[in-house]
Amino acid sequence: MKRTVILTILALSGLGWAQGVRSLGMGGVTLPGPWAAPLNPAYAALPGDATSSVAATPLPLGLVNLVLRPETNPFTFFTNRTVFKNNFDALAFYDQVSRPYEFLINPAQSPSEVVFEVSADGVRLTDGDGTPLSLEFTSTPSHTPSTHLTPPPFLRFPVPLGLPGLELELGLFASGGNLRFTPSEALKTALAQGQFEPNTTYTLDGTAQAQAGVNLGLSYAAALPPVPGFSGDVAWGTRLQGFYGLGMIDATVTAQTTTDANRIPNATEFTTTAFYAYPGRGFGYGLRADLGLAVRTEQVELGVGVLNAAGFVQWSGVRAEITPDGTLTEQPEVRTTSGAAPYVFANAAYRIPVAEASTVLVGADLGFGETIQGHAGLEYALGPFRIRGGIGWEEAFRFGVGAGYQASGVSLDAALTTHRAPLTGDPVYGIAVSLGFGL
C-alpha cells in the first residue's frame, strides 16, 4: 500500500537561541558568558567574559542564502510562479530558515515523494527511489530546550530600571519547526522483526508545531558574598518570564492500518488533528520561573541553569479534526499546563596556559529535559589567532571546525559546521561568519 504525502512547512525559527560562530567552530558548545544568560540567568551578574574580550555578532548569511537559492526562496511565489513551481523545496527552506546564521552549502533536499509502504512483507518509509527514510525523526532548532512552558524571545529590548542586578526586558518570540515522526510501539516492533502480528493496529504520527507572540521578563542576578578560602566569583540569578501568545498551531497527521487474522494489512487511513489560535480565534498567556548559579575563577568558569522550574501556560483556541472520509469538525478548546517542566543546562570552560603567548581553551555543555544534548570543543590561541574544533550530539552527531582573529578591539570568526538533514538524515554542511568590535 502506497500513499504519497506532501508536507509544506513555513517555519519560524527560534533566532534567540542561535549559537555564536565561535561556538559553532567548537562543535556547537555554548561557552559560559553573558550570551548564555537565556539558559542561565546568573551569568548576567558576571559581566565580561573570562574566555574572550570582544563580543562578536554573527552575520545573517543564512537569510542571504534564502534569496540566492531558488529552492529556498519562497518569494519566487510572488515574482515568478514557474521558478517557484519547478525549484522551491519546502524541506530545503525549512532547513535553511531554522539556521539563519549559517550559509548551508547543501541544504536538505525533499525526496521526490514520501511513500509509506505497508505489506505482508513488512513496513517501510521510503522516498520515490526506494531509499529508506527515518521513522523516528525529530528536527528542532539547535539548543532549543526540549521541554518548555514558554518560548524564548528572539528579539530583546532591555528596559533600564536603575537598580543594580534588576533588569526588565520586552521581547518578541517566534518559534516553530519541532517536526517529528513517531511510530507506535507495535510499528517499531514490526519494523525490527520484519513482519506483522495478526489483528494488530499500527500507526505513524507526523507532528509540527509553531507559535508567536510577545514576552515580558523580569530578572535579578547578583554576586554572592566571598567564600572563605575561595578566590573566585560566585553569582546566582532568577528570572520570571511571561508571554502573551498571538498565534499557535499544533498539528498531527496519523497514518493507521490494521492487520487481519492472516497478518494482511487493511487500507491505510489518514486522520488529521490540529489545535490552532490566532487573533479573533484565540490567544495564549503564561509565566515561568528560571534559576541559575555561576562560578568564575582565573582559569575556570562554569554554571548550571534550570529553566521552567515552575510555570503556567494556557492557550484558548480551536480543535479541528479531519477524519479519513474527509469530514471536518471544529470546536473550542482550552489547553492548560502548570507545574514544573525543568530543562537543565550546565556548561563549563577551562583555560590551560601553554606558553607565554598561547593557551588552550576546553569547553563543554550538557542540556537535558525530554531529550539530551551535549557538546565539547577545543580552542588553541596563538597571539591574536585562533584555531577551533569540536563535536556534539543533537539527536545525531555533529562536528565543527573554525578559525578566528582577535586583536585591537576587533574580532573575526569563521566556522564550518554540520547537522543532520531533516527526514533523510544526510549530512548538511554550513558556513558561518561573525564580526565584532570592542574596547
C-alpha positions in Angstrom: 0.0 0.0 0.0 1.5 3.3 -1.0 0.4 6.9 -0.2 2.4 10.0 -1.2 2.4 12.7 1.5 3.4 16.2 0.6 4.3 18.5 3.6 4.8 22.2 3.0 6.3 23.9 6.1 6.6 27.6 6.8 8.8 27.5 9.9 9.7 30.5 12.1 12.9 29.7 13.9 14.0 30.5 17.5 16.6 33.1 16.5 17.3 34.0 20.1 18.9 30.6 20.6 21.3 30.9 17.7 24.9 30.0 18.8 27.8 32.2 18.1 30.2 31.4 15.3 33.0 30.7 17.8 30.8 28.1 19.4 29.9 26.5 16.1 33.6 26.1 15.3 33.9 24.2 18.6 31.2 21.7 17.7 28.3 23.8 19.0 29.3 24.2 22.6 27.8 27.2 24.4 30.7 28.7 26.4 30.0 30.5 29.7 29.4 34.2 29.4 26.7 36.9 29.1 25.2 35.3 25.9 24.4 32.2 28.0 22.1 34.3 30.3 18.9 33.0 28.5 20.0 29.5 29.6 21.3 30.6 33.0 20.3 34.0 34.4 23.2 34.0 36.8 25.6 34.9 34.0 24.2 38.4 34.0 26.0 39.1 37.3 29.4 38.2 35.8 29.9 40.9 33.2 32.6 40.5 30.6 33.9 37.1 29.6 36.7 35.1 31.0 37.4 33.5 27.6 37.1 36.4 25.2 37.4 40.2 25.4 35.4 41.2 22.3 31.8 40.3 21.7 31.0 39.2 18.1 27.8 39.4 16.1 27.1 36.6 13.6 26.3 37.7 10.1 22.9 36.5 8.7 24.4 34.5 5.9 21.5 32.1 6.0 19.0 34.7 5.2 21.1 35.8 2.3 21.1 32.2 1.1 17.3 32.1 1.2 17.3 34.7 -1.6 20.2 33.3 -3.6 18.9 29.8 -4.0 15.6 29.2 -5.9 15.0 26.1 -3.9 15.0 28.0 -0.6 13.4 31.3 -1.9 9.7 31.5 -1.1 9.4 35.0 -2.6 9.5 33.5 -6.1 5.9 32.5 -5.5 5.1 36.2 -6.0 7.8 37.1 -8.6 8.0 34.0 -10.8 5.5 31.2 -10.3 7.2 29.0 -12.8 10.5 29.1 -10.9 8.7 28.5 -7.6 6.8 25.5 -9.0 9.9 23.9 -10.6 12.5 24.7 -7.9 11.1 25.6 -4.5 11.8 22.8 -1.9 9.9 23.2 1.4 12.3 20.9 3.2 15.3 22.9 2.0 13.6 26.1 3.0 12.8 24.7 6.5 16.4 23.6 6.9 17.9 27.0 6.0 15.4 29.3 7.7 15.9 27.4 11.0 19.6 28.3 10.8 19.7 32.0 9.8 23.4 32.5 10.6 24.6 29.5 8.6 25.1 29.5 4.8 24.1 25.9 4.1 26.2 24.5 1.3 23.9 21.6 0.6 20.5 22.3 2.4 18.3 19.3 2.8 16.5 18.1 -0.3 13.0 16.7 -0.2 12.6 13.2 -1.6 10.6 13.0 -4.9 7.8 11.5 -2.8 7.4 10.1 0.7 6.0 6.6 0.5 4.6 4.7 3.4 4.6 1.1 2.3 2.6 -1.5 4.3 2.5 -5.0 3.0 2.6 -8.6 4.2 6.4 -8.5 3.8 6.9 -5.6 6.3 6.7 -1.9 6.6 8.9 0.9 5.3 9.0 4.6 4.9 10.9 5.4 1.7 11.5 8.1 -0.9 10.3 7.6 -4.5 13.5 5.7 -5.3 13.1 3.1 -2.6 15.7 4.6 -0.2 14.5 4.1 3.4 13.7 7.2 5.4 13.9 7.6 9.2 10.8 6.5 11.0 12.0 8.0 14.3 12.9 11.6 13.3 12.8 14.9 15.2 14.0 18.2 14.0 14.3 21.2 16.3 16.4 24.4 16.2 19.8 23.8 17.9 19.9 24.5 21.6 16.1 24.9 21.9 15.0 23.4 25.2 13.2 20.1 24.6 10.7 20.9 27.4 9.4 24.4 27.8 6.3 26.1 29.0 7.0 29.5 27.4 9.3 30.1 24.4 12.4 32.3 24.5 12.4 35.7 22.7 14.4 36.1 19.5 14.4 40.0 19.8 15.1 41.6 23.2 14.5 45.2 24.3 16.0 45.9 27.8 14.3 48.5 29.9 16.6 50.2 32.4 15.3 50.2 36.0 18.2 51.9 37.7 18.6 49.2 40.3 21.7 47.0 40.4 21.1 43.5 39.2 17.5 44.1 38.3 16.5 44.0 34.6 13.2 44.3 32.8 13.0 43.0 29.2 10.5 43.2 26.5 10.8 40.7 23.6 9.2 39.0 20.6 9.2 35.3 20.1 8.5 33.2 17.1 9.4 29.5 17.3 8.5 26.7 15.0 9.5 23.5 13.4 9.6 20.8 16.0 8.9 18.4 13.2 8.6 14.9 14.4 7.7 11.5 13.0 6.7 8.9 15.7 5.9 5.3 15.0 3.7 3.3 17.5 5.4 0.7 19.6 3.8 -2.0 17.5 5.1 -0.5 14.4 8.7 -0.2 15.8 8.5 -3.9 16.7 7.2 -4.9 13.2 10.0 -2.9 11.6 12.6 -4.6 13.7 11.2 -8.1 13.2 10.3 -7.6 9.5 6.7 -9.0 10.0 3.3 -8.0 11.3 1.2 -9.6 14.0 -2.4 -10.7 13.3 -5.3 -8.4 14.3 -2.9 -5.5 15.3 -3.2 -1.8 14.7 -0.1 0.1 13.5 0.2 3.9 13.4 2.7 6.5 12.4 2.3 10.2 13.6 3.7 13.2 11.9 3.7 16.3 14.1 4.6 20.0 13.6 4.3 23.0 16.0 4.7 26.8 15.8 3.8 29.8 18.0 4.5 33.5 18.2 3.8 36.4 20.5 5.4 38.9 22.9 7.5 38.3 26.1 8.0 40.3 29.3 10.8 39.2 31.5 12.0 40.4 34.9 15.3 39.0 36.1 17.7 39.6 39.1 21.3 38.5 39.3 23.9 39.2 42.0 27.2 38.1 43.3 27.3 36.0 46.5 29.4 37.1 49.4 33.1 35.9 49.2 33.6 32.3 50.2 36.5 31.9 52.7 39.4 30.2 51.0 38.0 30.6 47.5 39.5 33.3 45.2 36.8 33.2 42.5 33.4 34.8 42.0 30.1 33.1 42.6 26.8 34.5 41.4 23.1 33.5 41.4 20.2 34.6 39.3 16.5 34.2 38.8 14.0 35.2 36.1 10.3 35.4 35.8 9.3 35.4 32.1 5.7 35.9 31.0 4.2 35.9 27.5 1.1 36.8 25.5 0.6 34.4 22.6 -0.7 35.9 19.3 -0.7 32.7 17.3 -0.2 29.0 17.7 -0.6 25.7 15.8 -0.1 22.1 16.9 -0.9 19.7 14.1 -0.7 15.9 13.8 -1.3 13.6 10.8 -1.8 10.0 11.8 -1.5 7.1 9.3 -3.2 3.9 10.6 -3.6 0.3 9.3 -4.9 -2.9 11.0 -3.9 -6.4 10.1 -6.4 -9.3 9.7 -6.1 -12.8 11.1 -3.6 -13.7 8.3 -1.3 -10.7 9.1 -2.5 -8.9 5.9 -2.9 -5.1 6.4 -6.0 -3.3 5.5 -6.1 0.0 3.6 -4.2 2.8 5.3 -6.3 5.6 6.8 -5.2 9.2 7.5 -6.6 11.4 10.3 -5.5 15.0 10.8 -5.9 16.8 14.2 -4.9 20.3 14.9 -5.1 22.9 17.7 -4.8 26.5 16.5 -5.2 30.0 17.7 -4.8 33.4 16.1 -6.3 36.9 16.7 -10.1 36.5 16.7 -9.9 32.8 17.2 -7.9 32.5 20.4 -4.8 33.6 22.3 -2.3 32.3 24.9 -0.6 33.5 28.1 1.7 32.1 30.7 4.5 32.6 33.2 7.6 30.6 34.1 10.4 30.8 36.6 14.1 30.1 35.9 17.1 29.7 38.3 20.8 29.8 37.8 24.2 29.6 39.5 27.6 30.5 38.0 31.2 30.3 39.2 34.3 32.0 37.8 38.0 31.7 38.7 41.1 32.8 36.8 41.2 29.6 34.7 37.7 28.0 35.2 34.2 29.2 34.5 31.1 27.1 35.0 27.4 27.3 35.6 24.1 25.4 36.0 20.7 26.8 34.9 17.2 25.4 35.4 14.6 26.7 33.0 10.9 26.1 33.8 11.5 25.4 37.5 7.8 26.2 37.8 5.3 27.7 35.4 1.8 28.0 34.0 0.6 28.3 30.4 -2.8 28.4 28.8 -4.0 28.6 25.2 -7.6 29.2 24.1 -8.3 28.2 20.6 -9.9 25.8 18.2 -9.5 22.0 17.9 -10.0 20.7 14.3 -10.2 17.1 13.1 -10.3 15.7 9.6 -11.4 12.1 9.6 -10.4 9.5 6.9 -13.6 10.2 5.0 -12.8 13.9 4.7 -15.2 15.2 7.4 -14.1 18.4 9.1 -15.2 19.2 12.7 -14.2 22.2 14.8 -14.8 23.0 18.4 -13.4 25.5 21.0 -10.7 24.1 23.3 -8.6 25.4 26.1 -5.2 23.8 26.8 -3.6 24.4 30.2 -0.3 23.2 31.6 1.1 24.0 35.0 3.8 22.8 37.4 7.5 22.1 36.8 8.8 21.1 33.3 12.6 21.5 34.0 15.2 21.9 31.3 18.6 21.7 33.0 21.6 23.3 31.3 25.2 23.1 32.5 28.3 24.4 30.8 32.0 24.9 31.7 35.3 26.3 30.2 38.8 25.7 31.3 41.8 27.7 30.1 45.2 26.0 30.0 48.3 28.2 29.6 50.7 26.5 27.1 53.3 29.2 26.5 53.8 32.9 27.0 51.5 33.8 24.1 49.4 30.7 23.7 46.6 29.0 25.5 44.2 26.1 25.1 40.6 26.5 26.0 38.4 23.4 26.7 34.7 23.9 26.7 31.7 21.6 27.2 27.9 21.8 27.8 25.1 19.4 28.6 21.3 20.1 28.4 18.6 17.7 29.2 14.8 17.7 29.6 12.8 15.3 27.4 16.0 14.7 25.3 19.7 15.2 25.9 22.1 17.5 24.0 25.8 17.8 24.6 28.9 19.4 23.1 32.6 19.5 23.7 35.3 21.5 21.9 38.8 23.0 22.0 40.3 26.3 21.0 44.0 27.0 20.6 45.1 30.6 20.8 48.5 31.8 19.5 48.7 35.5 19.9 45.7 37.0 18.0 44.9 33.9 16.0 42.5 31.1 17.0 42.0 27.5 15.7 39.0 25.5 16.9 37.3 22.2 16.7 34.7 20.1 18.5 31.8 17.6 18.3 28.3 17.5 19.6 25.2 15.4 20.0 21.8 16.7 18.9 19.7 13.7 18.0 22.7 12.7 16.0 26.5 13.5 16.0 27.7 16.8 14.5 31.1 18.5 14.3 32.6 21.9 13.8 35.9 23.4 12.9 36.8 27.1 12.8 39.4 29.8 12.9 39.4 33.4 14.2 41.4 36.6 14.7 41.1 38.8 17.7 43.2 41.9 18.4 42.9 45.7 19.0 39.2 45.5 19.7 38.4 43.6 16.5 37.3 40.0 16.1 36.6 37.9 13.0 35.5 34.3 13.2 34.6 31.7 10.7 33.3 28.2 11.1 32.4 25.1 9.1 29.6 23.2 10.8 27.4 20.2 10.2 24.0 18.9 11.2 21.7 16.0 10.2 19.2 16.8 7.4 15.6 16.7 8.3 13.9 13.4 7.4 16.6 11.9 5.2 19.4 12.1 7.8 22.0 13.1 5.3 24.9 15.4 6.5 24.4 19.1 5.7 27.4 21.5 5.8 27.2 25.2 6.7 29.5 28.2 6.8 29.1 30.9 9.5 31.0 34.2 9.9 30.9 36.8 12.7 32.4 40.3 13.2 32.9 42.1 16.4 34.3 45.4 17.8 35.1 46.3 21.4 37.4 48.3 23.6 
